[in-house]
Amino acid sequence: MEVGCGSGYVITSLMLMLGGEANGAQFIATDMNPHAITVTRETMEAHGVHAELINTDIASGLESRLAGSVDLLVVNPPYVPTPEDEVGREGIASAWAGGENGRSVIDKILPVADKLLSERGWLYMVTLTANNPSQICRQMTKKGYASRIVVQRSTEEESLHIIKFWRDVNIEVEANNGVTNSKAGILDSVRSQIQRLSFWGSSDINTSTD
């Protein structure tokens, strides 16, 4: 499942990488912008894949249906720090306007993700350094999640991270940065596929992975 599908590039790429619905998986993507839903549908049709597309804010109206059943949730939220009155506006600005510290939308998504994820579910979220990723990880730790920054990419203007979250009753907090990790590391094909996705579209970047 992808929240905030935008152009449909990410959900389409994941379906192609993971074999689409042929393996029995169900794919869902949401966006509050109806134009984004239209563009995502066109992107999917152009690549011969299909997912359930829903015009809604985050997962409004889907919580009961999907509670505890989402195995993979991918979110590239509006994370740019902006005035609060820009958050959720109509038009393209809603794609990046994140409010104070860029956290207004992120902080709304986290409790929804907690409701939707299955016991084995993984959340991958894109964040900006200004969003205070370590604080986000600590916030999720209180809900029983371990976390790890799996991709970091930097430009002259910003530093972006993809954070992976998963439920773990045996989590420990690293003393250095407050990011949590499972005592037994989780290596999986989905993480390698996530790392291949170009969330930012810029080739002039430095990349490091955990």
C-alpha positions in Angstrom: 0.0 0.0 0.0 1.1 3.5 -0.8 -0.2 6.6 1.0 0.1 9.7 -1.2 0.7 8.1 -4.6 1.3 11.3 -6.5 2.4 10.3 -10.1 2.1 6.6 -9.3 5.8 6.0 -9.9 6.5 4.3 -6.6 3.5 1.9 -6.4 3.9 1.0 -10.0 7.6 0.3 -9.6 6.9 -1.8 -6.5 4.3 -3.9 -8.4 6.7 -4.5 -11.3 9.5 -5.5 -8.9 7.4 -7.7 -6.7 5.4 -9.4 -9.4 2.2 -7.4 -9.1 -1.1 -9.3 -8.4 0.3 -12.5 -9.9 1.7 -13.6 -6.6 -1.7 -13.1 -4.8 -0.8 -9.8 -3.3 -3.4 -6.9 -3.2 -2.1 -3.4 -3.9 -3.8 -0.2 -2.8 -2.8 3.4 -3.3 -4.4 6.6 -1.9 -4.1 10.3 -2.5 -6.2 13.3 -1.4 -5.7 14.9 -4.8 -8.1 13.4 -7.5 -5.7 14.5 -10.2 -3.0 12.3 -8.6 -5.3 9.3 -8.7 -5.9 9.9 -12.4 -2.2 10.2 -13.2 -1.4 7.1 -11.1 -4.0 5.1 -13.0 -2.4 6.3 -16.3 1.0 5.3 -15.1 -0.2 1.9 -14.1 -2.0 1.3 -17.4 1.1 2.3 -19.3 3.1 -0.4 -17.5 0.4 -3.1 -17.5 -0.3 -3.3 -13.8 -3.4 -2.6 -11.7 -4.1 -1.5 -8.1 -7.1 -0.3 -6.1 -6.8 3.6 -6.2 -8.7 5.5 -3.6 -9.2 9.3 -3.4 -8.9 10.0 0.3 -6.9 11.7 3.0 -4.2 9.2 4.1 -6.5 6.2 4.7 -9.7 7.8 5.8 -12.6 5.4 5.6 -10.2 2.4 5.2 -9.1 1.9 8.8 -11.7 -0.7 9.7 -11.3 -2.6 6.4 -7.5 -2.7 6.5 -6.8 -2.8 10.2 -3.9 -5.1 10.9 -3.7 -6.4 7.4 -1.1 -4.2 5.5 2.2 -6.0 5.1 4.0 -3.2 3.3 3.2 0.5 3.6 5.2 3.1 1.6 4.9 6.8 2.2 6.7 9.8 0.6 4.8 12.5 2.6 4.7 16.2 2.3 7.8 16.9 4.5 8.9 20.4 3.5 8.7 22.9 6.4 6.0 25.5 5.5 3.5 27.8 7.2 0.7 25.6 8.7 -2.0 27.3 6.5 -0.3 25.8 3.4 -0.9 22.2 4.6 -3.7 20.4 2.7 -4.4 23.2 0.3 -5.8 22.4 -3.1 -3.3 22.3 -5.8 0.3 21.1 -6.2 1.5 22.8 -3.0 -0.2 20.1 -0.9 2.4 17.6 -2.4 5.2 19.2 -0.4 3.7 21.5 2.3 4.5 19.8 5.6 3.8 22.6 8.1 6.0 23.4 11.1 9.2 21.4 10.9 7.6 19.5 8.0 5.9 17.2 10.5 2.2 18.1 10.3 1.3 15.4 7.8 3.9 12.9 9.1 2.5 13.0 12.6 -1.0 12.3 11.3 0.3 9.3 9.2 2.2 7.5 12.0 -0.9 6.5 14.2 -2.7 5.4 11.0 0.2 3.3 10.0 0.2 1.7 13.4 -3.5 0.7 12.9 -3.0 -0.6 9.4 0.2 -2.6 9.7 0.0 -6.3 10.2 2.2 -8.0 12.9 4.8 -8.6 10.3 4.2 -5.3 8.5 6.9 -2.9 7.4 6.6 0.9 7.0 9.0 2.8 4.7 8.8 6.6 5.1 10.8 9.3 3.4 11.9 12.1 5.7 13.9 15.3 5.6 16.6 16.1 8.2 14.5 19.1 9.3 11.7 16.6 10.3 14.0 15.2 13.0 14.1 11.6 12.0 15.5 10.4 15.3 12.5 11.9 17.1 10.1 10.2 14.7 11.9 6.9 15.5 11.6 7.5 19.2 7.9 8.3 18.8 7.4 4.9 17.0 9.5 3.1 19.6 6.8 4.0 22.2 4.4 2.0 20.0 6.7 -1.0 19.9 8.5 -0.4 16.6 12.1 -0.9 15.8 13.5 1.3 13.0 16.5 1.8 10.8 17.5 4.4 8.2 18.0 2.2 5.2 18.8 4.9 2.6 20.2 8.4 2.9 20.6 10.8 0.0 22.0 14.3 0.1 22.0 17.3 -2.2 23.4 20.8 -1.7 19.9 21.8 -0.5 18.6 18.9 1.6 19.3 15.5 3.2 16.7 12.9 2.8 16.2 9.5 4.5 14.1 6.4 4.0 13.3 5.0 7.4 12.1 1.4 7.8 9.8 0.6 10.8 8.7 -2.8 12.0 7.1 -4.2 15.1 9.6 -5.8 17.5 9.1 -6.6 21.1 12.8 -6.9 21.6 14.0 -3.5 20.5 17.0 -1.7 21.8 17.9 2.0 21.4 21.3 2.8 20.0 23.1 5.2 22.3 24.5 7.3 19.6 21.5 8.4 17.6 18.4 7.2 19.2 17.4 5.0 16.2 16.2 1.6 17.3 17.2 -1.7 15.8 16.2 -5.4 16.3 18.8 -7.5 18.0 18.5 -9.8 15.0 18.9 -7.8 11.8 16.3 -8.2 9.1 17.5 -8.5 5.6 14.9 -8.8 2.9 14.3 -8.5 -0.8 11.8 -5.7 -0.3 14.4 -3.4 1.3 16.7 -4.0 -1.6 13.9 -3.1 -4.0 13.1 0.1 -2.0 16.7 1.2 -2.3 16.4 1.0 -6.1 13.6 3.5 -6.2 14.5 7.0 -7.2 12.3 9.1 -4.9 14.0 12.3 -5.9 14.8 12.1 -9.5 18.2 13.8 -9.2 21.3 12.1 -10.4 23.6 14.6 -8.7 23.4 13.0 -5.3 25.5 11.2 -2.8 24.1 8.0 -1.5 24.7 5.8 1.6 22.8 2.8 2.7 22.6 1.0 6.0 
